[in-house]
Amino acid sequence: MKSDNLRFEISPLGNNGKSVVKALTDKSTIHIDKFDLYSDRSRTAFVSKVAELAGIETAEIEQAFIEAIGQYEQFKKPEKKTGTVSPLDNTPESVKAEAMAMLKSPDLFNIISSDIEKIGVAGENDLCKQLYLIMTSRLLDKPLSGIVYGASASGKSYMIETIAKMMPDEQVIHAHDITPEALHYLPENSLVHKIVIAGERIEDKRAKNGKAEDNTKALREIIASGKLSKMLTVKDKDGNHIAKIIEQKGPIVYLESTTSTTIHDEDATRLLPLITDESSRQTESIIDAIKKDAVGIAKDKIAVEKILSRHKTAQRLLKQYSVRIPFAGSLNLPYDVVSTRRAFPQLISFIQAIALLRQYQKQIENKNGIEFVNADSSDYEIAFNLISKLFARIYSPVNQKSLELLNTIDSKTTNSAGCFCDFTISQLDKWAGISESGVRRRLKELVNRGVVKENTDSKPYVYRLDRPELLEQANLNLIDPEALEERIAMQEY
């Protein structure tokens, strides 16, 4: 049999993503199956079975099936709309008033922090505000994306999922496992200004040549360019093969978490590196919250729902204004580091996200028919305090693994008074849970940088955390908020 004699019929089953797929000829049905069209494994199994039954090369069947999917996406009938109703239309006026009062409050960011704690996140104040702003940036033309690094049980996924509940449901997509091709075949405009939350990234797989396998190319494309495009070969109505481009518009906010310290290099440069707090103080805060929940004095479910409703409404009230930064000329990051090419646009988007969130505290400007808001020194001060530590990690003089060891030392040797206690390598081996050679290598780097002090007067050698702030003082070249405020007052941008 020739593949030209084979055709496919695809019938969707409701809204669960699965379809009934028939492989048939003019004379008979070759094979019928029910599966998710965008599942690589299911699709491959179907193609293999059809190839076996039809006696045709698998590659030919696969090409014909991909073309059929392309035609299905192009010609499937859109769902009939009986009239669209905005979620705001069904929101009580009292909730809208509370949300607007919050957006207009000069204490907005303290309210956000307090509300995040009330809905169940203990501590992690800065990280939570960073996540909230990244999700808010979905309204920008160039939104932010991030990856939360941390050990198992550090609460990475919980924080992302919890804060996502504060965002409008219709603007959040949960996809805990994304296959390389899946994003291309979503319904048109499914990703425009949406928050895509993935699951936990596993350790990068390595090919035989030692390089990390690239399974996230589509994600990088839409994060970087704001859209996806894919060229397929399909048949027109006359049966002729033609080229068709499938385009999926963005932009998107993308968030994921990982326990790995190394992800694909091309991904790492596009995602803000967010780090969980693994200190003993944070662990104590989490356990204390669990204890309160266990004795029934934790969060009130009705109060939590009110908080979530207020934030969802506030986010829906935000308008997609253009954001201008009059003082952008005063902003700098190190020119001698190539990471700046990615980091500087992230800094701009971070400031814009803050200004957009504070739009009801600003005057709406209009120039040449375009409405916009201006970022001010208050926006920059918030951005400076939240992004400096993130950028310090990008420009850090030590690698991520040494930073993790530093966090372990800090959590184990800092007492309640904030003083540093002595420790030995054997103690550090037990705390870190890695090989002795790994501990020695990372500790040596911290000693060489002056972060840890080594005492060799006796054996075993004794170590003490000395100046951890050195790693937070990477030379970012960012202007101090007070200096910027003075320049703005003098109109010297």
DRENMIGU-324460 format. One line per 5 residues: number of its first residue (from 0); their letters; for each residue x, y, z of N, C-alpha, C. Coordinates in steps of 0.1 Angstrom, whole numbers. Layout:
% DRENMIGU-324460
NUM> A> X/Y/Z/X/Y/Z/X/Y/Z  ...
% end
This chain:
% DRENMIGU-324460
0> MKSDN> 8/-12/0/0/0/0/9/13/0  4/23/-7/12/35/-7/6/45/3  14/54/9/9/63/19/-1/73/13  -1/75/0/-10/84/-7/-24/79/-6  -26/66/-4/-39/60/-3/-45/60/11
5> LRFEI> -36/64/20/-40/64/35/-44/78/39  -55/79/47/-59/91/52/-63/90/67  -64/101/74/-67/100/88/-80/109/91  -88/104/100/-99/112/105/-97/114/120  -98/127/124/-96/131/138/-109/137/144
10> SPLGN> -114/131/154/-126/135/161/-123/138/175  -124/151/180/-121/155/194/-131/149/203  -127/145/215/-136/141/226/-137/151/237  -147/160/236/-149/170/246/-137/180/247  -134/184/259/-123/194/261/-111/188/269
15> NGKSV> -110/175/269/-99/169/277/-87/167/268  -87/171/256/-75/170/248/-74/158/240  -82/147/243/-81/135/236/-90/135/223  -86/126/214/-93/125/201/-94/111/197  -104/107/190/-105/94/183/-99/96/169
20> VKALT> -89/88/166/-81/89/154/-83/76/146  -87/77/133/-89/66/124/-79/67/113  -72/56/110/-64/55/98/-71/46/89  -74/51/77/-83/43/68/-79/46/53  -84/37/45/-83/39/30/-98/40/25
25> DKSTI> -99/41/12/-112/42/6/-120/29/8  -113/18/10/-119/5/11/-121/0/25  -112/4/35/-113/-2/48/-106/7/58  -110/4/71/-103/11/82/-91/2/87  -80/9/87/-68/2/91/-66/0/106
30> HIDKF> -69/12/113/-66/12/128/-74/23/134  -79/21/146/-86/31/154/-80/32/168  -78/44/173/-73/46/186/-78/59/192  -77/60/205/-81/72/213/-69/76/221  -64/89/219/-53/94/226/-51/109/224
35> DLYSD> -42/115/232/-39/129/231/-30/131/219  -35/139/209/-27/141/197/-13/147/200  -12/154/211/1/161/214/10/154/224  6/142/226/15/133/234/25/126/225  38/128/226/48/122/218/47/107/218
40> RSRTA> 45/102/230/45/87/232/33/81/225  21/86/228/9/81/222/9/82/207  14/93/202/14/96/187/24/86/181  36/83/187/45/74/181/40/60/181  33/56/192/27/42/192/17/41/182
45> FVSKV> 9/51/179/-2/50/169/4/49/155  14/57/152/21/57/139/28/43/137  34/37/147/41/24/146/31/13/143  19/14/149/9/4/147/3/4/133  1/17/128/-5/18/115/6/14/104
50> AELAG> 18/17/107/29/13/97/30/-2/97  28/-9/108/29/-23/108/17/-30/101  5/-24/103/-7/-30/97/-8/-27/82  -3/-15/78/-4/-11/64/8/-15/56  19/-19/62/31/-23/55/38/-11/48
55> IETAE> 37/0/55/43/12/50/54/17/59  65/23/54/76/28/63/70/38/73  76/36/85/71/45/97/73/59/94  84/63/87/86/77/84/76/83/75  71/75/66/60/80/57/47/82/64
60> IEQAF> 44/72/73/32/73/81/33/86/90  44/87/96/46/99/106/44/112/98  50/113/86/48/126/79/34/128/75  27/118/70/13/119/67/4/123/78  7/117/90/-1/120/102/2/134/107
65> IEAIG> 14/139/107/17/153/110/9/162/101  9/159/88/2/167/79/-13/168/82  -18/156/86/-32/155/90/-36/163/102  -26/163/112/-28/172/124/-28/186/120  -19/190/111/-18/204/107/-31/208/100
70> QYEQF> -37/199/92/-50/203/85/-61/203/95  -61/194/105/-71/194/116/-71/208/123  -59/212/127/-57/225/134/-62/237/125  -60/236/112/-63/247/103/-78/248/100  -85/236/99/-98/236/95/-109/232/105
75> KKPEK> -104/229/118/-114/225/128/-123/237/131  -136/235/133/-145/245/136/-144/251/150  -143/264/150/-142/271/164/-155/269/171  -154/269/184/-166/267/193/-175/280/191  -188/277/191/-197/289/189/-198/296/203
80> KTGTV> -197/309/201/-197/318/213/-211/324/215  -217/322/226/-230/328/229/-229/342/235  -218/347/234/-216/361/240/-205/360/252  -195/368/251/-185/367/261/-188/377/273  -186/371/285/-189/379/297/-176/380/305
85> SPLDN> -171/392/307/-159/394/315/-161/390/329  -151/383/335/-152/380/349/-155/392/358  -150/404/354/-153/416/362/-168/419/362  -175/414/351/-190/417/351/-197/410/362  -192/399/366/-198/391/377/-192/393/390
90> TPESV> -183/403/391/-177/405/404/-185/416/412  -188/413/425/-196/423/433/-188/436/434  -196/447/434/-190/460/434/-182/462/447  -185/456/458/-178/457/470/-164/451/469  -163/440/461/-150/434/459/-141/443/450
95> KAEAM> -147/449/440/-140/458/431/-135/470/439  -143/475/448/-139/487/456/-127/483/465  -128/471/471/-116/467/479/-104/466/471  -105/460/459/-94/458/450/-88/471/446  -96/480/442/-92/493/438/-85/501/449
100> AMLKS> -90/500/461/-84/506/473/-70/501/475  -68/488/473/-55/482/475/-46/487/464  -50/487/452/-41/492/441/-37/507/443  -46/515/449/-43/529/451/-35/532/464  -34/521/472/-27/523/485/-12/525/483
105> PDLFN> -6/535/490/9/536/490/15/525/497  7/517/505/13/505/512/10/492/504  9/493/491/5/482/483/14/470/485  27/472/485/36/460/485/36/454/499  34/461/510/32/455/523/19/447/524
110> IISSD> 9/452/517/-4/445/517/-2/432/510  5/432/499/8/420/491/15/410/499  26/414/506/34/405/515/25/399/526  17/408/532/9/403/543/-2/393/538  -8/396/527/-18/387/521/-12/373/517
115> IEKIG> 0/373/512/7/361/508/9/352/521  13/359/532/15/351/544/2/346/549  -9/354/548/-22/349/553/-28/337/545  -24/336/532/-29/325/525/-21/313/525  -10/313/534/-3/301/536/12/300/533
120> VAGEN> 18/311/529/33/310/527/40/317/538  48/309/545/56/314/557/69/319/552  73/331/556/85/337/553/87/340/538  99/339/533/102/341/519/96/354/513  97/365/521/91/377/517/95/382/503
125> DLCKQ> 108/383/501/113/388/488/110/379/477  112/366/478/109/357/468/94/357/464  85/358/473/71/359/470/68/372/462  73/383/466/71/395/459/77/394/445  88/388/443/94/386/430/85/378/421
130> LYLIM> 79/367/427/70/359/419/57/366/415  52/374/425/40/382/422/42/392/411  54/398/411/57/408/400/60/401/387  66/390/387/69/383/375/55/379/368  46/374/376/33/371/371/25/383/366
135> TSRLL> 27/394/373/20/407/369/26/411/355  38/408/353/45/413/340/39/406/328  29/397/330/23/391/318/16/401/309  13/413/315/6/423/308/15/432/299  28/430/301/38/437/293/40/431/279
140> DKPLS> 46/438/270/50/433/257/61/423/258  70/426/268/82/417/271/82/413/286  73/403/289/72/399/303/85/392/308  85/389/321/96/382/327/93/367/329  103/359/330/101/345/333/112/341/344
145> GIVYG> 109/330/351/119/327/362/119/312/365  129/308/372/131/294/377/135/295/391  127/287/400/130/287/414/139/275/417  151/278/422/161/268/426/159/265/441  161/253/445/161/249/459/161/234/461
150> ASASG> 164/231/473/164/216/477/150/211/477  150/197/477/137/191/478/130/195/492  117/197/491/109/201/503/112/215/508  118/223/499/121/237/503/109/246/500  98/240/493/86/248/491/86/255/478
155> KSYMI> 94/251/468/95/259/455/82/259/448  77/247/445/65/245/437/53/251/445  53/249/458/41/254/466/40/269/465  51/276/466/51/290/465/46/295/451  51/289/441/46/293/427/31/290/426
160> ETIAK> 27/278/430/12/275/429/4/284/437  8/287/449/0/295/458/-2/309/453  9/315/449/8/329/444/1/329/431  1/319/423/-6/318/410/-21/319/413  -25/314/425/-40/315/429/-44/329/431
165> MMPDE> -35/339/432/-39/353/433/-41/359/420  -37/352/409/-39/357/396/-52/353/390  -57/360/380/-70/356/373/-69/342/368  -79/333/371/-78/319/366/-77/318/351  -83/327/344/-84/326/329/-70/330/323
170> QVIHA> -61/335/331/-48/339/326/-37/331/331  -40/319/337/-30/310/342/-32/296/335  -21/291/330/-21/278/324/-11/269/332  -17/258/338/-8/248/345/-5/237/336  8/235/333/12/224/324/24/218/331
175> HDITP> 22/208/339/33/202/347/43/194/339  38/190/327/47/183/318/44/188/303  54/194/297/52/200/284/61/193/274  55/186/264/63/180/254/68/190/244  79/188/237/85/198/228/76/204/218
180> EALHY> 66/196/213/58/201/202/44/207/207  41/205/220/27/207/224/23/222/222  32/231/225/28/246/225/23/250/211  29/243/200/26/247/187/11/245/183  5/234/190/-8/230/186/-19/234/195
185> LPENS> -17/243/204/-27/248/212/-37/257/204  -50/258/208/-59/267/200/-53/281/198  -56/287/188/-50/300/185/-53/310/196  -43/318/199/-43/329/209/-44/323/224  -42/310/225/-42/305/239/-32/310/248
190> LVHKI> -21/315/243/-9/319/251/-7/334/252  -16/342/246/-13/356/246/-15/362/260  -4/368/265/-3/374/278/-8/364/289  -4/352/288/-7/342/298/5/338/307  2/333/319/12/327/328/12/312/326
195> VIAGE> 23/307/322/25/292/320/33/287/332  27/278/340/34/273/351/37/258/349  50/255/348/54/241/345/57/234/359  59/221/358/63/214/370/77/215/373  83/206/381/97/207/384/105/201/373
200> RIEDK> 116/208/370/125/204/359/134/193/365  136/182/358/145/172/363/159/175/359  169/168/364/183/170/360/184/169/345  192/178/339/193/178/324/199/165/320  192/159/309/197/147/303/209/150/294
205> RAKNG> 218/141/293/230/144/285/230/134/273  234/139/262/235/131/250/249/124/251  252/115/241/265/108/241/277/117/240  275/129/234/286/138/233/288/147/245  280/144/256/281/151/268/273/164/269
210> KAEDN> 267/168/258/259/181/258/245/178/263  240/188/270/226/187/275/216/186/263  207/177/264/197/175/254/188/188/254  184/192/242/176/205/241/162/201/239  154/201/250/140/198/249/131/210/252
215> TKALR> 137/222/253/129/233/256/131/245/246  134/241/233/136/251/223/124/259/221  112/253/220/100/260/218/97/270/229  99/267/241/97/276/252/107/288/251  119/285/248/129/296/246/124/306/235
220> EIIAS> 119/300/225/115/309/213/104/318/217  94/313/224/83/322/228/86/331/239  95/327/248/100/336/259/108/348/252  117/344/243/126/354/237/119/363/227  111/357/218/105/365/207/90/368/208
225> GKLSK> 84/362/218/70/365/220/60/357/211  66/348/203/57/340/194/65/327/191  57/317/186/62/305/181/58/303/166  67/297/158/63/295/144/69/281/140  62/274/132/66/261/128/61/259/114
230> MLTVK> 70/254/105/66/251/91/63/236/89  51/233/84/47/220/81/44/218/66  44/205/62/40/202/48/26/196/49  16/203/43/2/198/43/-3/197/29  -15/191/28/-22/190/14/-33/200/13
235> DKDGN> -33/206/2/-45/216/0/-57/208/-5  -68/215/-8/-80/208/-12/-79/200/-24  -69/203/-32/-67/195/-45/-57/183/-43  -52/181/-30/-43/170/-27/-29/174/-30  -26/186/-33/-12/190/-36/-5/194/-22
240> HIAKI> 8/190/-22/16/193/-10/20/208/-10  17/215/1/20/229/2/27/231/16  34/242/17/40/245/30/31/254/38  29/251/51/20/259/59/28/263/72  27/275/76/33/280/88/23/281/99
245> IEQKG> 25/273/110/17/274/122/23/285/131  16/295/135/21/305/144/13/306/157  20/306/168/13/307/181/18/320/187  9/329/190/13/342/195/14/342/210  24/350/215/25/352/230/22/367/232
250> PIVYL> 29/373/241/40/367/249/35/360/262  44/353/268/40/346/281/50/349/292  45/346/304/53/345/316/55/330/318  67/326/320/70/312/322/77/310/336  72/300/344/77/297/357/79/282/359
255> ESTTS> 90/278/365/92/264/369/101/264/381  103/252/386/112/250/397/122/239/394  132/238/402/142/227/400/151/225/413  155/213/415/165/210/425/179/210/419  179/210/406/192/209/399/199/222/400
260> TTIHD> 212/222/400/220/234/400/224/238/386  222/229/376/226/232/363/214/229/353  210/239/346/200/236/335/206/240/322  199/237/311/204/241/298/208/255/298  220/258/293/226/271/293/217/282/286
265> EDATR> 211/278/275/202/287/268/190/291/276  185/281/284/174/284/293/178/293/304  189/290/310/194/298/322/195/313/320  199/317/308/200/331/305/187/338/303  176/330/301/163/337/298/154/337/311
270> LLPLI> 158/329/321/150/328/333/157/335/345  149/343/352/155/349/364/158/339/374  170/338/380/173/328/390/168/331/404  157/325/408/150/327/421/155/316/430  159/320/442/164/310/452/156/309/465
275> TDESS> 152/297/469/145/296/482/155/297/493  149/301/505/156/303/517/157/289/524  169/284/525/170/270/532/177/271/546  176/283/552/182/285/565/173/279/576  179/277/587/172/271/598/160/280/603
280> RQTES> 162/293/601/152/303/605/140/301/597  142/299/584/130/297/575/123/283/578  131/273/581/126/260/584/117/261/597  122/269/606/114/272/619/101/278/616  101/288/607/89/295/603/79/286/597
285> IIDAI> 84/277/588/75/267/581/69/257/591  77/252/601/72/243/611/62/250/620  65/262/623/56/269/632/42/271/625  42/274/612/29/275/605/22/262/604  29/251/603/23/237/602/17/234/616
290> KKDAV> 24/238/627/19/235/640/5/243/642  5/255/638/-7/264/639/-18/257/632  -15/252/620/-26/246/612/-31/234/618  -22/226/625/-25/213/631/-35/215/643  -33/227/650/-42/229/662/-54/238/658
295> GIAKD> -55/241/645/-67/248/641/-67/262/642  -55/269/644/-55/283/645/-48/290/633  -47/282/622/-41/288/610/-51/296/602  -49/296/589/-56/305/580/-71/301/580  -79/311/580/-94/310/579/-97/309/564
300> KIAVE> -104/298/560/-106/295/546/-115/306/540  -124/311/547/-133/322/541/-124/334/539  -116/337/549/-107/349/548/-97/347/536  -92/335/534/-83/332/523/-90/335/510  -102/330/508/-110/332/496/-112/347/493
305> KILSR> -115/354/504/-117/369/502/-104/375/497  -92/371/502/-80/377/498/-77/373/483  -79/360/480/-77/356/466/-86/363/456  -99/365/460/-108/372/452/-104/387/450  -99/393/460/-95/407/459/-83/409/450
310> HKTAQ> -74/399/451/-62/400/442/-65/397/428  -73/387/425/-77/383/412/-84/395/405  -93/402/413/-100/414/408/-91/425/405  -81/427/414/-71/438/412/-63/436/400  -59/423/397/-52/420/385/-60/422/373
315> RLLKQ> -73/419/374/-82/421/362/-85/436/360  -84/444/370/-85/459/369/-73/466/362  -62/459/362/-50/465/356/-52/466/341  -48/477/336/-49/479/321/-35/478/315  -35/474/302/-22/472/295/-16/484/289
320> YSVRI> -13/494/298/-6/506/293/8/503/290  13/511/281/27/512/278/34/518/290  46/514/294/53/519/305/66/525/300  68/538/303/81/545/299/89/547/311  102/546/309/112/548/321/120/561/317
325> PFAGS> 116/573/322/124/585/318/138/585/322  142/577/333/155/577/338/163/565/333  159/558/322/165/546/317/180/549/314  183/561/309/197/565/306/206/564/318  201/564/330/210/564/342/212/550/347
330> LNLPY> 206/540/340/207/526/345/218/519/337  226/512/345/237/504/339/240/491/346  245/481/338/250/469/344/263/467/337  272/458/343/285/456/338/286/453/323  293/461/315/294/459/301/304/447/297
335> DVVST> 312/444/307/323/434/304/318/419/306  305/418/309/299/405/311/288/403/301  288/392/293/279/390/282/265/388/288  263/383/300/250/381/306/242/394/307  249/406/306/242/418/307/232/420/295
340> RRAFP> 235/414/284/226/415/273/212/409/276  212/399/284/199/394/289/194/401/301  203/404/310/199/409/323/193/423/322  199/432/314/194/446/313/179/446/308  175/439/298/161/439/295/152/434/306
345> QLISF> 157/424/314/150/419/326/148/430/336  158/438/338/158/449/347/147/459/343  147/462/330/137/472/324/123/466/326  121/453/323/107/447/325/103/447/340  113/445/349/110/444/363/104/458/368
350> IQAIA> 111/468/363/107/482/367/93/485/361  91/481/348/78/483/342/67/475/349  70/463/353/59/455/360/55/462/373  64/468/380/61/475/392/53/488/389  57/495/379/50/507/375/36/504/371
355> LLRQY> 34/493/363/21/489/359/12/485/370  18/478/380/10/474/392/6/486/400  14/497/399/11/510/406/4/520/398  -2/516/386/-8/525/377/-19/534/382  -26/529/392/-37/537/398/-32/547/408
360> QKQIE> -19/547/410/-12/558/419/-5/568/410  -7/567/397/0/575/387/-10/583/378  -5/592/371/-13/600/361/-11/593/347  -22/590/341/-21/584/327/-18/594/317  -7/592/310/-2/602/300/-7/598/286
365> NKNGI> -7/607/277/-12/604/263/-3/612/254  3/605/245/11/612/235/9/605/221  5/613/211/2/608/198/-8/596/198  -18/598/207/-28/588/208/-25/575/216  -12/574/221/-8/563/229/-8/566/244
370> EFVNA> -16/558/251/-16/560/266/-5/553/273  1/559/283/12/553/290/13/558/304  21/551/312/24/556/325/39/557/326  44/566/334/58/568/336/63/561/349  74/553/348/80/548/360/86/559/368
375> DSSDY> 87/558/381/93/569/389/103/563/399  109/572/407/119/567/417/114/557/427  101/557/430/96/547/439/96/533/433  92/533/420/92/520/413/106/515/412  116/524/410/130/519/409/135/514/423
380> EIAFN> 131/521/433/136/517/447/131/502/450  118/500/447/113/486/449/120/476/440  123/480/427/130/471/418/144/468/423  151/479/427/165/478/432/166/468/444  157/469/453/157/461/465/154/446/462
385> LISKL> 146/444/452/141/430/449/150/423/439  157/431/430/164/425/419/179/424/421  184/432/431/198/433/433/204/419/437  197/412/446/202/399/450/202/389/438  191/390/430/190/381/418/202/384/409
390> FARIY> 205/396/406/216/399/397/229/396/403  230/397/417/243/394/423/246/379/420  236/371/419/238/357/416/243/355/402  237/363/392/241/362/378/256/367/377  260/377/384/273/383/383/282/378/394
395> SPVNQ> 278/368/402/286/363/413/299/358/409  310/360/418/323/355/415/325/341/418  315/334/424/316/320/426/304/313/419  305/300/417/294/292/410/283/289/420  272/284/414/260/281/421/262/271/432
400> KSLEL> 270/261/429/272/250/439/279/255/452  289/265/450/295/271/461/286/279/469  277/286/462/267/294/469/257/285/477  254/273/472/246/264/480/253/259/493  266/257/492/274/253/504/274/264/513
405> LNTID> 275/277/508/275/288/517/262/289/525  251/286/518/238/286/525/237/276/536  243/264/533/243/254/543/252/258/555  263/264/553/272/269/564/264/279/572  258/288/565/250/299/572/239/293/581
410> SKTTN> 232/284/576/220/278/583/225/270/595  237/264/594/241/255/605/250/262/615  256/273/612/266/279/621/263/293/626  251/298/622/247/312/626/238/310/638  242/315/650/233/313/662/222/323/662
415> SAGCF> 214/322/673/202/331/674/206/346/675  218/349/680/222/362/681/228/368/668  229/359/658/234/363/645/249/362/644  256/355/654/270/353/654/274/340/647  286/340/641/290/328/634/299/319/643
420> CDFTI> 296/306/642/303/296/650/313/288/642  323/283/648/334/275/642/328/262/637  334/256/626/330/243/621/342/236/615  342/223/613/352/216/607/347/209/594  356/204/586/352/198/573/344/186/576
425> SQLDK> 347/178/586/339/166/589/325/170/592  323/181/600/309/185/603/302/189/590  310/197/581/304/202/569/300/190/560  308/179/560/305/168/552/291/162/555  288/162/568/275/156/573/264/166/569
430> WAGIS> 266/179/571/256/189/568/252/189/553  263/189/545/261/191/530/255/179/523  259/167/528/253/155/522/259/152/508  272/157/505/278/154/493/292/149/496  300/145/485/313/139/487/322/149/494
435> ESGVR> 332/143/501/342/151/508/350/159/498  353/154/487/361/161/477/353/173/472  339/171/470/331/182/466/330/193/476  329/189/489/329/199/500/342/207/500  353/200/499/366/207/499/368/216/488
440> RRLKE> 364/212/476/365/221/464/357/234/465  345/232/470/336/244/471/340/253/483  345/246/494/349/254/505/361/262/502  370/256/494/383/263/490/379/276/483  369/275/474/366/287/466/360/298/476
445> LVNRG> 352/294/486/347/304/495/358/310/504  368/302/507/380/307/515/388/317/506  390/313/494/398/322/485/391/335/482  378/335/483/370/348/481/369/356/494  374/351/505/373/358/517/360/357/524
450> VVKEN> 352/348/520/338/347/526/339/338/538  348/328/538/350/319/549/365/320/554  367/321/567/380/322/572/385/309/577  398/305/573/404/292/576/414/294/587  414/286/597/424/287/608/432/274/608
455> TDSKP> 444/275/604/453/263/602/463/261/614  460/268/625/469/267/636/469/253/643  458/246/641/457/233/647/450/223/637  451/211/640/444/201/632/433/194/640  421/191/635/417/195/621/416/210/620
460> YVYRL> 417/215/607/415/229/605/401/234/609  400/246/614/388/251/618/384/263/609  371/263/606/366/273/596/355/281/603  353/293/598/342/302/603/338/311/592  324/312/591/319/322/581/323/336/586
465> DRPEL> 329/343/576/335/356/580/328/368/573  327/368/560/321/379/553/312/375/542  301/369/545/292/364/534/287/375/525  287/387/531/281/398/523/290/401/510  302/396/510/310/398/498/304/392/485
470> LEQAN> 296/381/487/290/375/475/277/382/471  272/391/480/260/399/477/264/413/472  277/415/471/282/428/467/289/428/453  283/420/444/288/420/431/287/434/425  297/438/417/296/451/412/287/452/400
475> LNLID> 274/456/404/263/456/394/263/469/386  270/479/391/269/493/384/255/499/385  247/494/393/233/500/394/233/512/403  227/522/398/227/535/405/218/533/418  223/539/429/216/539/442/203/546/440
480> PEALE> 192/541/447/179/548/445/179/562/450  187/565/460/187/579/465/194/588/455  205/583/449/212/591/439/203/593/426  195/583/423/186/584/412/175/595/415  170/594/427/159/604/431/164/618/430
485> ERIAM> 177/620/434/183/634/433/184/638/418  188/629/409/189/632/395/176/635/389  165/627/393/152/630/388/147/644/393  150/647/405/146/660/411/153/671/403  165/669/398/173/679/391/170/677/376
490> QEY> 162/667/372/159/664/358/172/661/350  181/654/357/193/650/350/192/635/348  185/630/338/184/616/335/196/611/327
% end
